[in-house]
Amino acid sequence: MTEKQAIHRYYKMALPAMGLYIISIAIAVWARDGMTTSESIFNFWSQGNTGLAKAVYYALAVIPIIAIGGMAWAHWRFITELDEYMRMIQIKALLIGLLCMLAMATGWGMIEMLLRLPALPIFWLVPIFWLGFSVSLGFIKAKEKGFGHEE
């Protein structure tokens, strides 16, 4: 399989998973805001049965997990379809993305604890990871191809 075919296959699986993640987070936030009002967002559906409403919220919490799994699977499959050199670049970027996410989580957690700042919603860790991955991938590709270096 060529790199172009692998990229096309990656996009076919990753983009819908990313869309599902974004939509599910937006719906979950919308539903949560309904829980802070006097009536639940799902009261019209559950007819006041709080157990049923909680089950809906648990289901809403699982959807982003499924989407993240889809994104991870798409990326795993993409990496395995690349040659060794491109695989190395992807893995380096993944590690840097993970380091960015860990540094952000640890740093914000310490600031939160010491300065009593508001908690960072944990779902922000996924976008932080992908941002760190994307930026580092651009830098690594530029460095590996020799962009910006005079010989």
C-alpha positions in Angstrom: 0.0 0.0 0.0 1.3 3.4 -0.9 1.6 6.3 1.6 -1.2 8.1 -0.3 -3.5 5.1 0.0 -2.7 4.8 3.7 -3.5 8.5 4.3 -6.8 8.2 2.5 -7.7 5.1 4.6 -6.7 6.9 7.7 -8.9 9.9 6.9 -11.9 7.7 6.1 -11.8 6.3 9.7 -10.2 9.1 11.8 -12.3 12.0 10.6 -15.7 10.5 11.4 -14.3 9.4 14.8 -13.0 13.0 15.5 -16.4 14.3 14.5 -18.2 11.9 16.8 -15.8 13.0 19.6 -16.5 16.7 19.1 -20.3 16.2 18.8 -20.5 13.9 21.8 -18.6 16.3 24.0 -20.8 19.2 22.9 -24.0 17.1 23.6 -22.5 16.0 27.0 -21.8 19.6 28.0 -25.2 20.7 26.8 -26.8 17.8 28.9 -24.7 18.7 31.9 -25.8 22.3 31.8 -29.4 21.0 31.8 -28.6 19.1 35.0 -27.7 22.3 36.8 -31.1 23.8 36.1 -34.2 22.9 38.0 -35.1 20.2 35.5 -33.1 17.6 33.7 -32.6 17.9 29.9 -34.0 14.4 29.6 -37.0 14.8 32.0 -39.3 15.0 29.0 -38.0 11.6 27.9 -37.5 9.9 31.3 -40.7 11.4 32.8 -39.0 12.2 36.1 -37.3 8.8 36.4 -33.9 9.9 37.6 -32.5 6.4 37.2 -33.3 6.4 33.5 -31.9 9.9 33.1 -28.6 8.8 34.8 -28.4 5.9 32.4 -28.7 8.3 29.5 -25.8 10.4 31.0 -23.7 7.3 31.4 -24.3 6.4 27.8 -23.3 10.0 26.8 -20.1 9.5 28.7 -19.2 6.3 26.8 -19.6 7.8 23.3 -16.4 9.9 23.5 -14.5 6.9 24.7 -15.6 5.0 21.7 -14.6 7.9 19.4 -11.2 8.0 21.0 -10.8 4.3 20.4 -11.7 4.8 16.8 -9.1 7.6 16.4 -6.5 5.4 18.1 -7.3 2.4 15.9 -7.2 4.5 12.8 -3.8 5.9 13.7 -2.4 2.5 14.7 -3.5 1.1 11.4 -2.0 4.1 9.6 1.3 3.7 11.3 1.5 0.0 10.6 1.0 0.7 6.9 3.9 3.1 6.6 7.5 2.3 5.8 10.0 2.2 8.7 11.2 5.8 8.2 7.7 7.4 8.1 6.7 5.1 11.1 9.6 6.5 13.1 8.5 10.0 12.4 4.9 9.3 13.4 6.1 7.5 16.6 8.4 10.4 17.6 5.5 12.8 17.1 3.1 10.6 19.2 5.6 10.5 22.0 6.0 14.3 22.0 2.2 14.7 21.9 2.0 12.4 25.0 4.7 14.4 26.7 2.8 17.6 26.0 -0.4 16.1 27.4 1.4 14.8 30.5 3.2 18.0 31.1 0.0 20.0 30.8 -2.0 17.7 33.1 0.8 17.6 35.7 1.5 21.3 35.5 -2.1 22.4 35.7 -2.8 19.9 38.5 0.0 21.4 40.5 -1.2 24.9 39.8 -4.7 23.9 40.7 -3.6 22.4 44.0 -1.3 25.1 45.0 -3.2 28.2 43.8 -6.7 26.8 44.1 -7.5 27.5 40.5 -10.6 26.0 38.8 -10.2 22.4 37.6 -9.3 21.8 33.9 -12.0 19.5 32.4 -10.2 16.3 31.7 -11.6 16.0 28.2 -9.3 18.8 27.1 -6.4 16.3 27.4 -7.3 14.8 24.0 -7.1 18.0 22.1 -3.9 18.9 23.9 -2.4 15.6 22.8 -3.4 16.0 19.2 -2.2 19.6 19.1 1.2 18.5 20.6 1.3 15.7 18.1 0.4 17.9 15.1 2.9 20.6 15.9 5.7 18.2 16.6 5.0 16.2 13.5 5.4 19.4 11.4 8.7 20.2 13.1 10.0 16.6 12.9 9.2 16.4 9.1 10.8 19.8 8.5 13.9 18.7 10.4 14.1 15.3 8.8 13.8 16.7 5.3 16.4 19.4 6.0 14.1 22.4 5.6 15.7 25.6 6.8 19.3 24.2 6.8 21.9 25.6 4.5 24.6 23.3 3.4 
